[in-house]
Amino acid sequence: MSSVNAPFGLRPAKHPSGVIRQEAGTILSTYAANIFTGQPVKIGTDGTIQAAAIGDAFVGSFQGCEFTPATGRPRMRRAWRWRARPAP
């Protein structure tokens, strides 16, 4: 059987307690990079979550985000997708 190139990022495998524990953090609304599910993340110098680059020490993998846009209705997403928006 041939191998298949199907990258998936990091997946939680096992925790000594048997429970996968999530931690909440903050992503700046102006953070200009995409972060996808399973991608390694680090804590930036300002204390916010950022995508980890090759060689960076990371604290875990991104598993999704929750935010409230201007409409006031909370949203949950599996990825943080940055889009350039025109200035008002």
Sine and cosine of phi, psi and omega as CSV:
sin_phi,cos_phi,sin_psi,cos_psi,sin_omega,cos_omega
0.00,0.00,0.74,-0.68,0.00,-1.00
-0.99,0.13,0.44,-0.90,0.03,-1.00
-0.99,0.16,0.46,-0.89,-0.03,-1.00
-0.91,-0.41,0.75,-0.67,0.05,-1.00
-0.99,0.11,1.00,-0.07,-0.01,-1.00
-0.71,-0.70,0.97,0.25,-0.04,-1.00
-0.90,0.44,0.58,-0.81,-0.02,-1.00
-0.73,-0.69,0.04,1.00,-0.03,-1.00
0.98,0.21,-0.39,-0.92,0.01,-1.00
-1.00,0.05,0.59,-0.80,0.08,-1.00
-0.81,-0.58,0.66,-0.75,0.08,-1.00
-0.91,0.41,0.73,-0.68,-0.06,-1.00
-0.93,-0.37,-0.81,0.59,-0.08,-1.00
-0.35,-0.94,0.62,-0.79,0.10,-1.00
-0.83,-0.56,0.61,-0.79,-0.03,-1.00
-0.80,0.60,-0.51,0.86,-0.01,-1.00
-0.99,0.13,-0.23,0.97,-0.05,-1.00
1.00,0.00,-0.07,1.00,-0.03,-1.00
-0.91,-0.42,0.76,-0.65,0.09,-1.00
-0.99,0.14,0.85,-0.52,-0.07,-1.00
-0.96,-0.26,0.74,-0.67,0.03,-1.00
-0.98,-0.21,0.49,-0.87,0.08,-1.00
-0.83,-0.56,0.61,-0.79,0.01,-1.00
-1.00,-0.05,0.53,-0.85,0.07,-1.00
-0.55,-0.83,-0.02,-1.00,-0.03,-1.00
-0.89,-0.46,0.69,-0.73,0.13,-0.99
-0.91,-0.42,0.79,-0.62,0.04,-1.00
-0.89,0.46,0.66,-0.75,0.01,-1.00
-0.90,0.44,-0.32,0.95,0.02,-1.00
-0.99,-0.11,0.09,1.00,-0.01,-1.00
-0.90,0.44,0.90,-0.44,-0.17,-0.98
-0.99,-0.12,0.84,0.54,0.09,-1.00
-0.45,-0.89,0.44,-0.90,0.07,-1.00
-1.00,0.05,0.58,-0.81,0.12,-0.99
-0.78,-0.63,0.82,-0.58,-0.07,-1.00
-0.94,-0.35,0.34,-0.94,0.01,-1.00
-0.84,0.55,0.75,-0.66,0.01,-1.00
1.00,0.04,-0.08,1.00,-0.02,-1.00
-0.98,0.18,0.67,-0.74,0.05,-1.00
-0.89,0.45,0.66,-0.76,0.03,-1.00
-0.80,-0.60,0.41,-0.91,0.02,-1.00
-0.77,-0.64,0.19,-0.98,0.11,-0.99
-0.99,-0.11,0.86,-0.51,0.00,-1.00
-0.96,0.28,0.11,-0.99,-0.01,-1.00
-0.91,0.42,-0.38,0.93,0.03,-1.00
-1.00,-0.03,0.07,1.00,0.05,-1.00
1.00,0.04,0.14,0.99,-0.02,-1.00
-0.98,-0.21,0.29,-0.96,0.04,-1.00
-0.97,0.22,0.71,-0.71,0.04,-1.00
-0.64,-0.77,0.40,-0.92,0.08,-1.00
-0.92,0.38,0.71,-0.71,0.02,-1.00
-0.99,0.11,0.67,-0.75,0.05,-1.00
-1.00,-0.03,0.21,-0.98,0.03,-1.00
-0.86,0.52,0.78,-0.63,0.01,-1.00
1.00,-0.06,-0.23,0.97,0.03,-1.00
-0.97,0.24,0.56,-0.83,0.17,-0.99
-0.97,0.26,0.73,-0.69,-0.02,-1.00
-0.86,-0.51,0.35,-0.94,-0.09,-1.00
-0.97,-0.23,-0.19,0.98,-0.01,-1.00
0.21,-0.98,-0.25,-0.97,0.02,-1.00
-0.88,-0.48,0.54,-0.84,-0.03,-1.00
-0.96,0.29,0.75,-0.66,-0.02,-1.00
-0.84,-0.54,0.12,0.99,0.04,-1.00
0.73,-0.69,0.10,-0.99,-0.02,-1.00
-0.55,-0.84,0.36,-0.93,0.06,-1.00
-0.78,-0.63,0.72,-0.69,-0.02,-1.00
-0.52,-0.85,0.27,-0.96,0.04,-1.00
-0.85,-0.53,0.95,-0.32,0.03,-1.00
-0.97,0.25,-0.04,-1.00,-0.04,-1.00
-0.87,0.50,-0.38,0.92,0.01,-1.00
-0.94,0.35,-0.31,0.95,0.04,-1.00
1.00,0.03,-0.08,1.00,0.00,-1.00
-1.00,-0.07,0.88,-0.48,-0.02,-1.00
-0.86,0.51,0.61,-0.79,0.00,-1.00
-0.81,-0.59,0.52,-0.86,0.10,-1.00
-0.82,-0.57,0.70,-0.71,-0.02,-1.00
-0.70,-0.72,0.48,-0.88,0.05,-1.00
-1.00,0.09,-0.16,0.99,-0.01,-1.00
-0.63,-0.78,0.51,-0.86,0.13,-0.99
-0.99,-0.13,0.94,-0.34,-0.02,-1.00
-0.93,-0.38,0.89,-0.45,0.00,-1.00
-1.00,0.05,0.70,-0.71,0.08,-1.00
-0.78,-0.63,0.75,-0.67,0.06,-1.00
-0.93,0.38,0.78,-0.62,0.00,-1.00
-0.90,-0.44,0.62,-0.79,0.00,-1.00
-0.91,0.40,0.53,-0.85,0.02,-1.00
-0.93,0.37,0.60,-0.80,-0.01,-1.00
-0.93,0.36,0.00,0.00,0.00,0.00
